[in-house]
Amino acid sequence: MSYVRRMTPTDLLSLNLTNLDPLTENYDLGFYLNYLMRWPSLFSVVQGHDAGIVGYIMGKLEEQPAALRQSEHYTPWHGHITVLTVAPSSRRLGHARRLTESLEHVSDNNDAWFVDLYVRATNKVAVDMYKGMGYSVFRRVVSYYQDDPSGMSEEGEDAFDMRKPCSRDKDLIHVRENGEGFPVSPEDVY
């Protein structure tokens, strides 16, 4: 049996099962520690019974500076999923959903408008998973990822900015239909 708990600093030395996936972004230790210090309630792991850490989510609460409020691309106070990953041997067991729900709950309790994330547009499995959890594509960020794992493009790969409204957004003003057809450049997103 596995369970969700908060990340601890020593857990950072036990992420190999999850970080070996080619679609998982890897960061330096300082990046992980920064999140752990600033947003500890948004950094959780799935502790497997025998396998150690089999998944984790890393998030933050943020908004763009007030000077950018007039921009059409302004994003208000929201939760953001920076990384969500589950070890290949532990997928399809509901871990990603449980981790995401924990971050959504904290975001909602902190009066966020929505929770968002960026996912490779070609990662159909992940896009479909998020849609199944109530997320929708808000916009396409053209060439957001600087690498293209398929090797087919030198320009990088597009990302979908996917969002799920929190209870504060009763009128769903931060959701858009057909967001796949709303392209923006990486400079337009915060």
C-alpha positions in Angstrom: 0.0 0.0 0.0 1.3 3.5 -0.8 0.4 6.9 0.6 0.9 10.6 -0.2 3.1 12.7 2.2 5.0 15.9 2.1 8.5 15.9 0.5 11.5 16.1 2.9 15.0 17.3 2.0 16.4 13.8 2.2 13.8 12.5 -0.3 15.6 14.5 -2.9 18.2 11.8 -2.9 15.6 9.1 -3.7 14.0 10.3 -6.9 15.8 8.0 -9.4 12.8 5.8 -10.0 10.8 8.7 -11.2 13.4 11.0 -12.8 14.7 8.4 -15.3 11.6 8.9 -17.5 12.6 10.8 -20.6 9.5 13.1 -20.4 10.3 14.1 -16.8 12.1 17.4 -16.6 15.2 17.2 -14.3 16.5 20.1 -12.3 19.5 20.9 -10.2 19.3 20.3 -6.4 19.0 24.1 -5.7 15.8 24.3 -7.8 14.2 21.5 -5.8 15.3 22.9 -2.5 13.9 26.4 -3.4 10.5 24.9 -4.0 10.7 22.8 -0.9 11.5 25.9 1.2 9.0 28.3 -0.5 6.0 26.0 -1.1 6.4 22.9 1.2 2.7 22.2 1.2 2.8 21.9 -2.7 5.7 19.4 -2.8 4.4 15.9 -2.1 5.6 12.3 -2.8 3.9 8.9 -3.1 5.7 6.6 -0.7 5.5 3.0 -2.0 5.4 0.2 0.6 8.7 -1.4 -0.6 9.8 0.6 -3.6 10.5 3.9 -1.9 9.3 7.0 -3.6 7.3 6.1 -6.7 6.0 9.6 -7.7 6.0 13.2 -6.8 4.4 16.6 -7.5 6.1 19.9 -7.2 4.1 23.1 -7.4 3.8 26.7 -6.4 1.4 29.6 -5.9 2.0 32.7 -8.0 0.7 35.6 -10.0 2.3 37.9 -12.4 3.5 41.3 -11.2 0.8 44.1 -10.9 2.5 46.0 -13.7 1.5 43.3 -16.2 -2.3 43.3 -15.3 -3.2 45.1 -18.5 -1.6 42.5 -20.7 -4.0 40.0 -22.4 -1.6 37.3 -21.1 -1.7 38.3 -17.5 -2.2 35.4 -15.1 -3.8 36.1 -11.7 -3.2 34.3 -8.4 -3.1 30.5 -9.2 -1.6 27.2 -8.4 1.0 25.8 -10.8 2.1 22.2 -11.3 5.8 22.4 -12.1 6.5 18.7 -12.1 4.2 15.7 -11.8 5.8 12.3 -12.4 5.2 8.7 -11.4 7.7 5.8 -11.9 6.8 3.7 -15.0 6.3 0.6 -12.9 3.8 2.5 -10.7 1.6 4.1 -13.3 -2.1 3.6 -13.8 -2.6 3.1 -10.1 -4.1 6.6 -9.4 -1.0 8.1 -7.9 -1.0 11.1 -10.4 -4.6 11.8 -9.6 -4.0 11.7 -5.8 -1.0 14.0 -6.1 -2.8 16.4 -8.3 -5.8 16.5 -6.1 -3.6 17.3 -3.1 -2.1 20.3 -4.9 -5.5 21.5 -6.1 -6.9 21.3 -2.6 -4.0 23.5 -1.2 -4.5 26.0 -4.1 -8.2 26.2 -3.5 -7.7 26.7 0.2 -5.3 29.6 -0.7 -8.1 31.3 -2.8 -6.4 30.6 -6.2 -8.4 31.2 -9.4 -7.2 28.0 -11.1 -4.4 25.4 -11.2 -2.3 25.2 -14.4 0.5 23.2 -15.9 2.5 22.9 -19.1 2.6 19.6 -20.9 4.2 18.6 -24.3 1.4 18.9 -26.9 2.5 15.5 -28.3 2.3 13.7 -24.9 -1.2 12.4 -25.6 -1.2 10.1 -22.6 -0.6 13.0 -20.2 -2.9 15.4 -22.1 -5.7 12.8 -21.9 -5.0 12.1 -18.2 -5.3 15.8 -17.3 -8.5 16.2 -19.4 -9.9 13.2 -17.5 -9.1 15.1 -14.3 -11.0 18.2 -15.4 -8.2 20.2 -17.1 -8.7 21.9 -20.4 -6.2 23.4 -22.8 -6.1 27.2 -22.3 -3.5 28.0 -25.0 -0.7 26.5 -27.1 2.7 27.8 -26.3 4.7 27.6 -29.5 8.2 26.1 -29.2 8.0 26.2 -25.4 10.3 23.2 -24.9 13.7 23.8 -26.4 14.2 20.1 -27.2 12.2 17.8 -29.4 12.5 14.2 -28.2 11.3 12.9 -31.6 14.3 14.6 -33.3 11.9 15.9 -36.0 12.4 19.6 -35.3 15.1 21.9 -34.4 12.7 24.6 -33.2 11.6 22.7 -30.1 8.2 21.4 -29.2 4.9 23.2 -28.4 3.3 23.0 -24.9 -0.3 23.1 -23.9 -1.0 25.4 -21.0 -3.8 23.4 -19.3 -6.0 24.8 -16.5 -8.6 23.6 -14.1 -10.7 26.3 -12.3 -10.8 26.4 -8.5 -14.0 27.3 -6.6 -13.1 31.0 -6.7 -13.7 31.0 -10.5 -17.4 30.5 -10.4 -17.9 32.1 -13.8 -15.1 30.1 -15.4 -13.4 33.3 -16.7 -10.0 31.5 -16.8 -11.1 28.6 -19.0 -11.2 28.8 -22.8 -12.8 26.5 -25.4 -10.5 25.3 -28.2 -7.4 26.5 -26.5 -5.3 24.2 -28.8 -6.0 26.8 -31.5 -4.9 29.8 -29.4 -1.1 30.1 -30.1 1.2 32.3 -28.0 4.9 32.6 -27.8 7.0 31.6 -24.8 7.6 35.3 -24.1 3.9 35.8 -23.5 3.7 33.4 -20.6 5.0 33.9 -17.1 
